[in-house]
């Protein structure tokens, strides 16, 4: 795409003997929209704070434009941040908040006014300059925070879960808005979120993190279609993950049957994880199916039904637009491109079984995650 | 229910504010008597603003309060920011440590600071006068700091922690971030902490009492010595003004806070209120600094000699009630000397203050036996009588006294007797025969006893026929028994509190110093004085001395000489109502005093009086022990258990309810 701007090399971070980051290696290109994605506690915010200069890594280097900036304090970096809860200054109005950085830099009065007004237009807040911060809605505050960072014309904008506090509808709007601003200003965005949908829809590059380690780096499509391990497969979208054996190139055996697949390069008879996305499964009459199972649960999702189907004691999630009642017997067909093979990892066996699946359960875990943030 | 609530609220406010109302009414009263309101006047306010001494004291208090507030706010805020950055565990420990001085009894803080200052100043720095304005300031900052920290910490904790990050992200250095962002967030905490510190400092007595030298006295410390005479009405005026000042300050602060809150709630755009508030705060801070600088500049420029005099309270004419203002007259005569008066309550207090060290005093006026003791312990300087020519006017009988045999250390100031003051309305003249009146059971509960061991033992010794200077243990024990026998009859053991009790007729009989008795008799004409001449009585002399901690000996001798001038001495006696050791002074006294039998008993009566001598250290200690056990042991049969019972019940209640409350909190 374009030249490399930031590089993190062997970044390690420890707090009180606890390892938060474990040898992070990452480069970020100019004009790129890069997202750090992972569950809470995975180290994504820590990584962002190291880039911003608010934390010093225990070991490893941060380079910016070819120079090591480990010891450069935040106020000397050409980087600005949009904080999780905005961190707007309550004693200043909208205009003064946005003008803060320019005034600290002692720019002439006219230039400050001009740039702030232009920025107010960019974030669609024209005429709000004299409003008090606390009189703004969440979305408006969000935009002030973005304007306050962008008005300084940084090379990189760091965004720490900037949409986390907004309701769903507003979040969708702001996602589009952010992408628009990023493209209009031509600035590198480093974006932190735990929302996979957000990550996939906005980013040029997604970095999936867990337990302080990078699990996978790639374009959104690659991350979704070619997850590297069970964690990524599960975290990005829904996945049925099964134990299988790679008999030879393009041949995998699971559930007592041998299937054609598109993967190769595994050792003969290597144990592998087999990923099958719920929306890739074709439902057919029982007699035509590769496998035959019984529907044990149905949830209406609007666009589709989530149905839970039991195959030989193992429950799968299947997404279908056709209704299949509980107790009905169905057959499924798996095309070679629907089957994705992964090497075994520490995450094997932890994800991909829908035996205990229920819609409520899903919501509960999501809430718990929000609270932790 | 609502009505009952309202009534209770009103009652509570009445309970809280009625004392203030009484004070304010009294400050406008034309009458001297606070129980009668005779008319409205502003005279007391006019008098207040003419009274340079009171204004100076008030100025001192305000100065200390402003400076200590400014320093506490600066350091306290910095400390709070530092503590806030600590790890939570450490933060808790540090917060507890900073809270302890606040919960510490003032008396403990005061005494320990005093010890520290004296030790550092005298021992390490070799200062003669280690208790000064600066120690007072340090002490006030010491107890002000925790209040600032305590008020600022919650604001820091409430504040979004990423505000600092945000400021630094936008180009601020950490210091700049503090001033541009953090300061605005924690300002309400700083202001309320500052106001608390200011008021605490303004009215602190206990700590100030121990750490200030004689050079710089604050209002509360001085007011404490006003117990001897009824408080002057202009003091009410000053208190009213002080109360109003604090009241306005608090109301203003609350209004500002309210406005700030309202602004945040409603969706109004930013008004200029915040800016005005900020400017006010900045102005206040600037005023503090300015006041401090002025003081320092003024203090340094002053090339006058400061003469520190320690005297009994109300023991020198001060210009009130048409008397001569002696200090003023002296300062007019010697314009380069400034007299600085401070006061003590008893000979023993004075002794311990000088013994503790750390202060510089130039002139003291103790009683005979104490002069004897100080002389023997080398606490007094020899006087240069070439500088005290007026000594020639002192009557021969007062020269070379027992307490200063070669008359090297002292010049007599006043003399007087100890007799019995009684109320003729209640006491049968037939009963007034001698010291035994104080043991008369018919007047049980209406008898006051003098509260110092020397005078109390003296009375018992006269009654029992022993020498007042006896060191015989058996005789002393007999005296102690006699005093213990008196105890059930005694309403209170008092010194200066005697004034109000006798004048208000709450007690009828009390032994006390003749001069003071004269003053009380002026206030209540039913009071009479009796001198038990057959049994004998104490004839005491107060004399002027220069202690070894003196810094301005020349000026001190000038002052002593001035007070020994017959005309000055006479004018002085008009105020204090004691007898002058200078016969010539009688010509300048008002006739009723000069001719009073009480002030100047006849020669033959005087022949029966005896003076106290200094007893050996062992005997003094022995007598003190006997006195304490004879008069101060707890009264087993009294209703003393009631407060203990209430206290116990409250503690028990707390012990029972606290765990319940805590448990409830946990389950929530």
Interface residues (C-beta under 8 A of the other chain):
Chain A: X52 X54 X73 X74 X75 X79 X80 X81 X83 X84 X85 X87 X88 X89 X90 X91 X93 X100 X101 X104 X105 X130 X131 X132 X134 X135 X148 X149 X152
Chain B: X160 X162 X163 X165 X166 X167 X168 X169 X170 X171 X172 X173 X176 X180 X181 X184 X185 X263 X264 X266 X267 X268 X269 X270 X274
